Amino acid sequence: MSLNRSEKEAVVSDVTALAAKAQTLVMAEYRGITVADMTKLRTDARSKGVTLSVLKNTLARRAVAGSAFEVAGDQMTGPLIYGFSVDPVAAAKVVADFAKTNDKLVIRGGVYGGKSLDVAGVKQLANIPSKDVLLAQLCGLLMSPISRTAVVLSALAKKKEEPAAEPAAAAA
């Protein structure tokens, strides 16, 4: 079913608004995926803050024109699903994780930071831990010297208490 002009303008404006907020765009070919699998992918994406859209490529090119995602215009061919996310890693992670379990979803490329990514680049981006994990690792690194110092001081305190207890036991 084709869209009339006003519907096309609405789609372009919606995608332009998505692109203005997003940091990452991931494109994947979805040829041959069942409706149930696509629904599962969309549900997973929605829960992680990723917006997935199946768009006509000409409308997608118009929507990203003038944005950081314009560099992907030459990759927009064939039946593609577009994943936009505010979190720099979320879109790549959702699509790459789904592609591991479903071989019919083929990652075509993406854009991050105004730079075009190939398939390997999208997979590398997907392997970066999430912001929460990185913050937890940073806290662990900051706490490590403090906890080591506490362990050493505790061992020293126990060592000082032990010799004092031994002579008292020998005298009794």
Backbone torsions as a table, in degrees:
resi	resn	phi	psi	omega
1	MET	NA	126.3	-178.7
2	SER	-88.4	154.1	-179.0
3	LEU	-94.4	146.6	173.6
4	ASN	-82.1	175.5	-171.9
5	ARG	-60.2	-42.7	-178.3
6	SER	-67.0	-36.3	177.5
7	GLU	-67.5	-38.5	176.7
8	LYS	-64.1	-41.4	178.2
9	GLU	-63.4	-37.8	178.1
10	ALA	-65.5	-42.4	178.8
11	VAL	-63.0	-45.5	-179.4
12	VAL	-62.6	-42.3	179.8
13	SER	-67.1	-37.7	177.5
14	ASP	-63.8	-45.4	-179.1
15	VAL	-69.7	-34.7	176.1
16	THR	-62.5	-41.3	177.0
17	ALA	-64.2	-40.7	176.6
18	LEU	-61.6	-45.6	-177.6
19	ALA	-65.8	-32.0	-179.9
20	ALA	-66.9	-33.6	-179.2
21	LYS	-87.8	-28.1	-170.9
22	ALA	-77.1	153.5	173.3
23	GLN	-105.2	-22.9	-174.6
24	THR	-134.0	142.1	172.1
25	LEU	-126.8	130.3	176.0
26	VAL	-125.2	133.7	179.6
27	MET	-116.4	137.0	179.4
28	ALA	-142.3	145.5	177.2
29	GLU	-85.9	130.6	-173.4
30	TYR	-112.6	16.4	-176.4
31	ARG	-58.6	123.9	175.9
32	GLY	92.9	-0.5	-180.0
33	ILE	-81.2	137.4	179.9
34	THR	-73.4	160.7	179.6
35	VAL	-62.5	-38.7	-179.7
36	ALA	-63.5	-43.4	178.7
37	ASP	-66.1	-39.3	178.8
38	MET	-65.6	-38.2	177.4
39	THR	-64.5	-41.6	177.8
40	LYS	-62.1	-43.7	178.2
41	LEU	-61.6	-45.5	-179.8
42	ARG	-64.1	-39.9	179.2
43	THR	-64.7	-45.1	178.2
44	ASP	-62.3	-42.7	-179.9
45	ALA	-64.5	-44.1	-178.9
46	ARG	-61.6	-39.1	-179.3
47	SER	-67.6	-21.8	-179.4
48	LYS	-104.6	11.2	175.7
49	GLY	79.8	22.6	179.3
50	VAL	-105.4	133.4	176.9
51	THR	-101.5	117.4	178.1
52	LEU	-102.7	134.4	179.8
53	SER	-139.3	138.5	170.1
54	VAL	-99.5	116.9	-174.5
55	LEU	-128.4	156.7	168.1
56	LYS	-69.2	138.7	-175.7
57	ASN	-63.3	-34.5	178.5
58	THR	-65.9	-38.6	177.3
59	LEU	-68.2	-38.4	178.4
60	ALA	-64.3	-42.0	178.4
61	ARG	-61.9	-42.7	178.0
62	ARG	-63.5	-39.3	-176.0
63	ALA	-68.5	-35.4	-177.3
64	VAL	-93.8	-1.7	178.9
65	ALA	-60.8	130.7	-179.7
66	GLY	85.2	-0.9	178.3
67	SER	-107.1	179.6	178.8
68	ALA	-67.6	-17.3	-177.3
69	PHE	-89.3	1.1	-178.7
70	GLU	-62.3	-25.8	-179.0
71	VAL	-64.7	-15.8	-179.2
72	ALA	-90.6	5.6	-177.1
73	GLY	-56.2	-37.1	-179.1
74	ASP	-74.6	-17.9	178.8
75	GLN	-87.0	-8.2	-175.1
76	MET	-85.0	76.1	176.6
77	THR	-137.6	146.1	179.2
78	GLY	86.1	179.7	179.7
79	PRO	-76.0	106.9	-175.5
80	LEU	-119.2	149.2	168.4
81	ILE	-109.6	133.7	-176.6
82	TYR	-107.2	127.7	178.2
83	GLY	-114.9	117.1	177.9
84	PHE	-107.7	139.1	175.5
85	SER	-146.3	145.7	176.1
86	VAL	-75.3	-40.1	174.6
87	ASP	-69.5	127.7	-174.9
88	PRO	-60.8	-22.2	-173.1
89	VAL	-107.2	-21.8	-168.8
90	ALA	-59.3	-48.4	-176.9
91	ALA	-62.6	-44.7	179.8
92	ALA	-63.8	-40.6	-178.3
93	LYS	-66.3	-44.4	-179.1
94	VAL	-62.3	-48.5	-176.9
95	VAL	-68.7	-42.7	-178.9
96	ALA	-66.4	-40.7	178.1
97	ASP	-64.1	-40.5	178.9
98	PHE	-69.1	-36.7	179.9
99	ALA	-65.9	-26.4	177.3
100	LYS	-65.7	-36.0	-176.8
101	THR	-95.5	-16.2	-178.5
102	ASN	-130.9	106.4	-174.1
103	ASP	-73.6	-7.5	178.6
104	LYS	-81.1	-19.0	175.1
105	LEU	-86.5	116.3	-176.2
106	VAL	-114.5	118.2	178.6
107	ILE	-69.0	130.0	-178.7
108	ARG	-103.8	-30.1	-178.6
109	GLY	161.6	-169.0	179.9
110	GLY	-174.9	-175.3	179.0
111	VAL	-141.5	134.0	173.0
112	TYR	-142.7	129.6	178.0
113	GLY	62.4	31.3	179.4
114	GLY	77.4	5.0	179.9
115	LYS	-113.2	137.0	179.3
116	SER	-72.8	137.9	178.9
117	LEU	-114.4	139.5	172.4
118	ASP	-88.4	-172.5	-177.6
119	VAL	-60.7	-43.9	-179.9
120	ALA	-63.9	-37.8	178.7
121	GLY	-64.8	-40.0	178.0
122	VAL	-65.3	-41.4	179.6
123	LYS	-66.8	-37.3	175.9
124	GLN	-64.1	-42.7	178.2
125	LEU	-62.1	-37.3	179.5
126	ALA	-68.3	-26.5	-178.4
127	ASN	-82.1	-9.5	177.4
128	ILE	-70.8	133.1	178.7
129	PRO	-62.0	157.1	180.0
130	SER	-69.3	168.0	-178.6
131	LYS	-59.4	-41.1	-180.0
132	ASP	-63.0	-41.9	179.7
133	VAL	-66.3	-42.4	179.0
134	LEU	-63.3	-40.2	177.6
135	LEU	-65.1	-39.3	177.7
136	ALA	-64.3	-40.8	178.1
137	GLN	-64.7	-39.4	178.2
138	LEU	-64.1	-43.2	177.7
139	CYS	-62.1	-40.0	177.5
140	GLY	-62.4	-41.6	178.0
141	LEU	-65.1	-38.3	179.5
142	LEU	-71.0	-33.3	-178.7
143	MET	-80.9	-21.1	-175.2
144	SER	-56.6	-50.9	179.8
145	PRO	-63.4	-35.8	-179.6
146	ILE	-67.0	-44.5	-179.0
147	SER	-68.6	-36.5	176.7
148	ARG	-63.3	-42.0	178.1
149	THR	-62.7	-41.0	179.1
150	ALA	-63.7	-40.0	179.0
151	VAL	-64.7	-44.1	-179.7
152	VAL	-64.5	-44.6	179.4
153	LEU	-64.5	-37.1	177.6
154	SER	-65.1	-42.0	178.6
155	ALA	-65.2	-39.6	177.7
156	LEU	-64.4	-40.7	179.5
157	ALA	-64.2	-41.3	178.6
158	LYS	-65.8	-38.4	-178.7
159	LYS	-66.5	-37.1	179.0
160	LYS	-70.7	-32.0	-179.7
161	GLU	-75.4	-33.7	-176.6
162	GLU	-63.2	-49.7	-179.0
163	PRO	-62.5	-32.5	179.2
164	ALA	-68.2	-33.6	-178.4
165	ALA	-76.4	-32.8	-177.9
166	GLU	-65.6	-48.6	178.4
167	PRO	-61.4	-34.3	179.5
168	ALA	-67.5	-33.8	178.8
169	ALA	-74.7	-33.4	-179.7
170	ALA	-72.2	-34.0	-179.4
171	ALA	-71.8	-27.1	-177.0
172	ALA	-81.0	NA	NA
